[in-house]
């Protein structure tokens, strides 16, 4: 039995305890986690400092270091997220539908946990807590494998949470930490059939690709966000500048950050200089087409095919001037990762067509893509942004971490 299977065996041993826990008990465990996180801020920051020191020594970009960095404010924000999950309705046991068949047999469709969920993720320590508490509230067991760059932070957070759930009366193994960050163990998790019910990768394109190519357990694909904003000829210039700036620069290292800007040629001469002036405040590098360079000058780096397909996670953005909505949609269809796309417009017809024709998890009209987030959607937190078309698409909250069970009752019916 390999290392991942050992973790899986421990997970299976406490699946029933997690699945059958009352809402009161689960909320008590979450309350213990919240309190322990607030009390452990100094310990958490000490662990995080070890990761940040190693990141700087290894040449990690400033944007990615920000993704990794914890502060007292951020830790308390994570704890606030736990408090939000406590307030959410427990989906387990909820009745989705019910019917009575002509023979008197009743069929009820109810929500049940998925079972054991493994999550492989990169950089952001907040994912450790978000994933654990969402799995706990939805009656699942979780195995957490974070990246080596956040090893000390993740281990500290998991130890705090395991102690908290044990204090509440649940097995500490409902939350497990993968202590080995090697590729070998990651591959073991991907192939841990019989122990892991669902694997959720959360990270960059390389991680997602590796999981999709190697996994033999069911996978929910999340994460990669080559998000677009299209500014059409009717757009309000001030709104366009505000939305593009917020979506690009609020936090460049997250998957809902805008990576590509499309501007209608009828308004490009007016709006592009305004957008550039705002982005210059954060030293955003513009990689643009020939028309973009003709408007904005030599500061524009000529855009390549690769640039339009790239999730930069940095202070960079690709820009293209397009003839019309048709060209904008065609461009998005070609390069999108189906995460989040936005149109800035005052045309109801263009807005409705964009909504209908853009095939992404979140489609916005006159709203920053930064809102693609479980907390912003009212889910309390999220386990990731699903970009596929299974039952879970977009921000994955509690309901997306459940499956269905059919309960059938009768009085002796048999089938002829």
C-alpha positions as CSV (number, residue, x, y, z in Angstrom):
1,X,0.0,0.0,0.0
2,X,1.5,3.3,-1.0
3,X,1.4,6.6,0.9
4,X,-1.7,8.0,-0.9
5,X,-3.6,4.7,-0.3
6,X,-2.7,4.9,3.4
7,X,-4.3,8.4,3.6
8,X,-7.3,7.1,1.6
9,X,-7.8,4.2,4.0
10,X,-7.9,6.6,6.9
11,X,-10.3,8.8,5.0
12,X,-12.7,5.9,4.3
13,X,-12.6,4.9,8.0
14,X,-14.2,8.2,9.0
15,X,-16.5,8.7,6.0
16,X,-19.6,7.6,7.9
17,X,-18.8,9.9,10.9
18,X,-18.6,12.9,8.5
19,X,-21.6,11.9,6.4
20,X,-23.9,11.2,9.4
21,X,-22.7,14.2,11.6
22,X,-25.6,16.5,12.5
23,X,-25.6,20.1,11.3
24,X,-25.1,21.1,14.9
25,X,-22.0,19.0,15.3
26,X,-20.6,20.2,12.0
27,X,-21.2,23.8,12.9
28,X,-19.6,23.2,16.3
29,X,-16.5,21.9,14.6
30,X,-16.4,24.9,12.2
31,X,-16.8,27.2,15.2
32,X,-13.8,25.5,16.8
33,X,-11.8,26.0,13.6
34,X,-12.7,29.7,13.4
35,X,-11.7,30.3,17.0
36,X,-8.4,28.3,16.6
37,X,-7.5,30.3,13.5
38,X,-8.0,33.6,15.3
39,X,-6.0,32.4,18.3
40,X,-3.2,31.0,16.2
41,X,-2.5,34.0,14.0
42,X,1.1,34.4,15.3
43,X,1.9,30.7,14.7
44,X,0.4,30.8,11.3
45,X,2.4,33.9,10.3
46,X,5.6,32.3,11.5
47,X,5.0,29.3,9.3
48,X,4.1,31.6,6.4
49,X,7.3,33.6,6.8
50,X,9.3,30.4,6.2
51,X,7.5,29.9,2.9
52,X,7.9,33.6,1.9
53,X,11.6,33.5,2.6
54,X,12.0,30.4,0.5
55,X,9.9,32.0,-2.3
56,X,12.1,35.1,-2.4
57,X,15.3,33.0,-2.4
58,X,13.8,31.0,-5.3
59,X,13.0,34.0,-7.4
60,X,9.2,33.8,-7.2
61,X,7.5,36.8,-8.8
62,X,6.1,39.6,-6.6
63,X,2.6,38.7,-7.8
64,X,2.9,35.1,-6.8
65,X,4.5,36.0,-3.5
66,X,1.4,38.1,-2.8
67,X,-0.7,35.0,-3.6
68,X,1.3,33.1,-1.0
69,X,1.5,35.9,1.6
70,X,-0.6,35.8,4.8
71,X,-1.1,38.7,7.1
72,X,-3.0,39.0,10.4
73,X,-5.8,40.7,8.4
74,X,-5.9,37.9,5.8
75,X,-5.9,35.2,8.5
76,X,-8.8,36.9,10.2
77,X,-10.5,37.2,6.8
78,X,-10.1,33.4,6.4
79,X,-11.7,32.9,9.8
80,X,-14.5,35.2,8.7
81,X,-15.0,32.9,5.8
82,X,-15.4,30.0,8.2
83,X,-18.0,32.0,10.1
84,X,-19.9,32.6,6.9
85,X,-20.0,28.8,6.1
86,X,-21.5,28.2,9.6
87,X,-24.4,30.4,8.6
88,X,-25.1,28.6,5.4
89,X,-27.8,26.0,5.1
90,X,-26.6,22.4,5.3
91,X,-27.4,20.7,2.0
92,X,-27.2,17.1,3.3
93,X,-30.6,15.5,3.5
94,X,-32.2,18.2,1.5
95,X,-35.0,16.9,-0.7
96,X,-34.6,17.9,-4.3
97,X,-37.8,16.3,-5.6
98,X,-40.3,13.6,-4.9
99,X,-42.9,11.7,-6.8
100,X,-45.6,9.1,-6.2
101,X,-45.8,6.5,-8.9
102,X,-49.1,5.0,-10.1
103,X,-48.5,1.9,-8.1
104,X,-48.2,3.9,-4.9
105,X,-44.4,3.7,-4.7
106,X,-42.8,6.9,-3.5
107,X,-39.5,8.2,-4.8
108,X,-37.6,10.9,-3.0
109,X,-34.3,12.5,-4.3
110,X,-32.1,13.7,-1.5
111,X,-28.7,15.3,-1.2
112,X,-25.8,13.2,0.1
113,X,-22.0,13.8,0.4
114,X,-19.6,12.8,-2.4
115,X,-17.5,10.9,0.1
116,X,-13.7,11.4,0.1
117,X,-12.5,14.4,-1.9
118,X,-8.8,15.0,-2.7
119,X,-7.7,18.4,-3.6
120,X,-4.3,19.3,-5.3
121,X,-3.7,23.0,-5.3
122,X,-0.9,25.6,-5.6
123,X,0.4,28.6,-3.7
124,X,-2.6,30.1,-1.9
125,X,-2.9,28.9,1.8
126,X,-6.4,30.2,2.1
127,X,-7.5,27.3,-0.2
128,X,-6.4,24.9,2.6
129,X,-9.1,26.3,4.9
130,X,-11.8,27.0,2.4
131,X,-11.6,23.5,1.0
132,X,-11.5,21.9,4.4
133,X,-14.5,23.7,5.9
134,X,-16.7,23.3,2.8
135,X,-16.0,19.6,2.7
136,X,-16.7,19.4,6.4
137,X,-20.0,21.3,6.2
138,X,-21.1,19.1,3.2
139,X,-20.3,15.9,5.1
140,X,-17.3,15.0,3.1
141,X,-13.8,13.8,4.1
142,X,-10.9,15.8,2.5
143,X,-7.3,15.0,1.6
144,X,-5.3,18.2,1.0
145,X,-2.2,18.3,-1.1
146,X,-0.8,21.8,-1.4
147,X,2.3,23.0,-3.3
148,X,5.8,22.9,-1.8
149,X,5.9,26.7,-2.0
150,X,3.2,26.9,0.8
151,X,4.2,23.7,2.7
152,X,4.8,25.2,6.1
153,X,1.7,27.4,5.9
154,X,-0.5,24.6,4.8
155,X,0.8,22.1,7.4
156,X,0.3,24.6,10.2
157,X,-3.3,25.4,9.1
158,X,-4.1,21.7,8.8
159,X,-2.8,20.9,12.2
160,X,-4.9,23.7,13.7
161,X,-8.0,22.5,11.9
162,X,-7.5,18.8,12.8
163,X,-7.1,19.7,16.5
164,X,-10.3,21.8,16.3
165,X,-12.5,19.1,14.8
166,X,-11.2,16.6,17.3
167,X,-12.1,19.0,20.1
168,X,-15.7,19.2,18.7
169,X,-15.9,15.4,18.7
170,X,-15.3,14.4,15.1
171,X,-12.3,12.2,13.9
172,X,-9.3,14.4,13.1
173,X,-8.8,12.4,9.9
174,X,-11.9,14.0,8.3
175,X,-9.2,16.6,7.4
176,X,-5.8,15.1,6.2
177,X,-2.7,16.8,5.0
178,X,-0.4,15.3,2.4
179,X,3.0,15.7,4.0
180,X,4.9,14.7,0.9
181,X,4.8,17.3,-1.9
182,X,6.6,15.1,-4.5
183,X,5.1,14.5,-8.0
184,X,5.2,10.7,-7.2
185,X,2.6,11.2,-4.4
186,X,0.5,13.5,-6.5
187,X,0.3,10.8,-9.1
188,X,-0.6,8.3,-6.5
189,X,-3.5,10.5,-5.5
190,X,-4.6,10.8,-9.1
191,X,-4.7,7.0,-9.3
192,X,-6.1,6.2,-5.9
193,X,-9.2,4.4,-7.1
194,X,-11.3,2.8,-4.4
195,X,-10.4,5.4,-1.9
196,X,-10.9,8.8,-3.5
197,X,-14.3,9.6,-4.9
198,X,-13.5,12.9,-6.5
199,X,-10.2,14.7,-7.3
200,X,-10.3,18.5,-7.6
201,X,-7.1,20.2,-9.0
202,X,-6.9,24.0,-8.3
203,X,-4.0,25.8,-9.9
204,X,-2.3,26.7,-13.2
205,X,-2.6,25.1,-16.6
206,X,0.3,22.8,-16.0
207,X,-1.3,21.2,-12.9
208,X,-4.7,20.9,-14.5
209,X,-3.1,19.2,-17.6
210,X,-1.1,16.8,-15.4
211,X,-4.2,15.7,-13.5
212,X,-6.4,15.3,-16.6
213,X,-3.7,13.2,-18.3
214,X,-2.9,11.0,-15.3
215,X,-6.0,10.6,-13.2
216,X,-8.0,7.4,-13.0
217,X,-10.4,8.8,-10.4
218,X,-13.2,11.2,-11.3
219,X,-12.0,14.8,-11.7
220,X,-13.7,18.2,-11.6
221,X,-11.5,20.5,-13.6
222,X,-11.0,24.0,-12.1
223,X,-8.8,27.0,-12.1
224,X,-7.3,28.3,-15.3
225,X,-8.7,31.8,-16.0
226,X,-7.9,33.5,-19.3
227,X,-10.6,36.0,-18.7
228,X,-11.7,38.6,-21.3
229,X,-13.3,42.0,-21.3
230,X,-14.9,43.4,-24.4
231,X,-15.6,47.1,-24.6
232,X,-18.1,47.8,-27.3
233,X,-18.8,51.0,-29.2
234,X,-21.7,52.1,-26.9
235,X,-19.7,51.6,-23.6
236,X,-19.5,54.4,-21.1
237,X,-15.8,55.3,-21.0
238,X,-15.6,55.9,-17.3
239,X,-17.3,52.5,-16.6
240,X,-15.0,50.8,-19.1
241,X,-11.8,52.2,-17.4
242,X,-13.1,51.3,-13.9
243,X,-14.1,47.8,-14.8
244,X,-10.9,47.0,-16.7
245,X,-8.7,48.4,-14.0
246,X,-10.5,46.5,-11.2
247,X,-10.6,43.2,-13.1
248,X,-6.9,43.5,-14.0
249,X,-5.1,45.1,-11.1
250,X,-7.2,44.4,-8.0
251,X,-5.3,41.1,-7.5
252,X,-3.4,39.9,-10.5
253,X,-2.5,36.5,-9.2
254,X,-6.0,35.1,-9.0
255,X,-7.9,33.2,-11.7
256,X,-10.7,35.8,-12.0
257,X,-8.3,38.5,-13.0
258,X,-8.8,39.9,-16.6
259,X,-6.0,38.8,-18.9
260,X,-7.3,40.0,-22.3
261,X,-9.0,43.2,-23.4
262,X,-10.9,43.6,-26.7
263,X,-12.0,47.1,-27.8
264,X,-14.3,48.0,-30.6
265,X,-12.5,50.0,-33.3
266,X,-15.3,52.6,-33.3
267,X,-14.3,53.7,-29.7
268,X,-10.7,52.5,-29.4
269,X,-9.1,55.9,-30.2
270,X,-11.0,57.4,-27.3
271,X,-11.2,54.6,-24.7
272,X,-7.8,52.9,-25.0
273,X,-5.7,55.9,-23.9
274,X,-8.0,56.3,-20.9
275,X,-7.5,52.7,-20.0
276,X,-3.8,52.8,-20.5
277,X,-3.5,55.9,-18.3
278,X,-5.2,54.0,-15.5
279,X,-3.2,50.8,-16.0
280,X,0.0,52.8,-16.0
281,X,-0.6,53.6,-12.3
282,X,0.2,49.9,-11.6
283,X,2.8,49.6,-14.4
284,X,0.7,47.1,-16.4
285,X,2.5,45.9,-19.5
286,X,0.3,46.0,-22.6
287,X,0.8,43.4,-25.3
288,X,-1.3,44.6,-28.2
289,X,-2.1,44.2,-31.9
290,X,-0.9,46.6,-34.6
291,X,-4.0,48.8,-34.2
292,X,-3.4,49.0,-30.4
293,X,0.2,50.1,-31.0
294,X,-0.9,52.7,-33.5
295,X,-3.2,54.3,-30.9
296,X,-1.0,53.9,-27.8
297,X,2.5,54.1,-29.2
298,X,5.9,52.4,-28.7
299,X,5.2,51.3,-25.1
300,X,3.0,48.5,-26.5
301,X,4.7,45.2,-26.8
302,X,3.7,43.4,-30.0
303,X,1.2,40.6,-29.0
304,X,1.9,37.1,-30.1
305,X,-0.6,34.2,-30.6
306,X,0.7,32.8,-27.3
307,X,0.0,36.1,-25.5
308,X,-3.7,35.9,-26.4
309,X,-3.8,32.4,-25.0
310,X,-1.9,33.1,-21.7
311,X,-3.1,33.4,-18.2
312,X,-0.4,35.9,-17.1
313,X,-1.2,36.1,-13.3
314,X,0.9,39.2,-13.5
315,X,0.8,42.9,-14.4
316,X,0.4,42.1,-18.1
317,X,-2.6,42.2,-20.4
318,X,-3.1,41.3,-24.0
319,X,-5.1,43.9,-26.1
320,X,-6.8,43.7,-29.5
321,X,-8.8,46.2,-31.4
322,X,-11.7,44.4,-33.1
323,X,-14.2,45.4,-35.8
324,X,-17.4,44.4,-34.0
325,X,-19.1,42.0,-31.6
326,X,-18.7,39.1,-34.1
327,X,-15.0,39.4,-34.0
328,X,-14.9,39.8,-30.2
329,X,-17.0,36.6,-29.7
330,X,-14.8,34.7,-32.2
331,X,-11.7,35.8,-30.4
332,X,-13.1,34.7,-27.0
333,X,-14.3,31.4,-28.5
334,X,-10.7,30.7,-29.7
335,X,-8.7,31.7,-26.6
336,X,-11.0,31.5,-23.6
337,X,-10.6,28.9,-20.9
338,X,-14.3,29.2,-20.2
339,X,-13.9,30.9,-16.8
340,X,-15.2,34.5,-16.8
341,X,-15.9,37.0,-19.6
342,X,-17.4,40.5,-19.6
343,X,-18.9,43.0,-22.0
344,X,-19.1,46.7,-21.2
345,X,-22.0,48.1,-23.2
346,X,-25.0,50.3,-23.2
347,X,-26.7,48.2,-25.9
348,X,-29.3,45.7,-24.6
349,X,-29.1,43.7,-27.9
350,X,-25.3,43.3,-27.6
351,X,-25.6,42.4,-24.0
352,X,-28.1,39.7,-24.6
353,X,-26.2,38.3,-27.6
354,X,-23.0,38.2,-25.5
355,X,-24.8,36.3,-22.7
356,X,-26.2,33.8,-25.1
357,X,-23.2,33.1,-27.3
358,X,-20.3,33.2,-24.8
359,X,-19.8,29.7,-23.4
360,X,-18.1,30.3,-20.0
361,X,-19.0,29.6,-16.4
362,X,-19.6,33.2,-15.6
363,X,-20.7,35.8,-18.2
364,X,-20.9,39.5,-17.0
365,X,-22.5,42.6,-18.4
366,X,-21.0,45.8,-17.0
367,X,-19.5,44.0,-14.0
368,X,-15.9,43.2,-13.2
369,X,-14.8,39.6,-13.5
370,X,-13.3,39.9,-10.0
371,X,-16.7,38.9,-8.7
372,X,-16.3,35.2,-9.8
373,X,-15.8,34.1,-6.3
374,X,-17.7,31.9,-3.9
375,X,-17.9,34.5,-1.2
376,X,-19.2,37.2,-3.7
377,X,-21.8,34.7,-5.0
378,X,-23.1,34.1,-1.5
379,X,-21.6,30.7,-1.1
380,X,-19.5,31.6,1.9
381,X,-16.4,30.2,0.3
382,X,-15.5,28.1,-2.7
383,X,-13.5,25.0,-3.4
384,X,-12.6,26.2,-6.8
385,X,-14.1,27.6,-10.1
386,X,-15.2,24.8,-12.2
387,X,-14.7,25.4,-15.9
388,X,-16.2,22.2,-17.2
389,X,-19.8,21.2,-17.8
390,X,-20.6,18.6,-15.2
391,X,-23.0,19.2,-12.4
392,X,-20.5,21.7,-10.9
393,X,-19.8,24.8,-13.0
394,X,-18.5,28.2,-11.8
395,X,-17.8,28.8,-8.1
396,X,-18.2,25.5,-6.2
397,X,-19.9,25.8,-2.9
398,X,-21.6,23.4,-0.6
399,X,-24.3,22.1,-3.0
400,X,-21.6,21.3,-5.7
401,X,-19.9,19.0,-3.2
402,X,-22.9,16.7,-2.9
403,X,-24.5,14.0,-5.0
404,X,-27.9,12.5,-5.0
405,X,-29.5,9.4,-3.5
406,X,-33.0,8.1,-4.4
407,X,-35.1,6.8,-1.5
408,X,-37.9,4.5,-2.5
409,X,-40.7,3.4,-0.2
410,X,-43.8,1.2,-0.7
411,X,-46.0,-1.4,0.8
412,X,-44.9,-4.6,-0.9
413,X,-44.9,-3.5,-4.6
414,X,-43.2,-6.0,-7.0
415,X,-42.5,-5.6,-10.7
416,X,-44.2,-7.7,-13.3
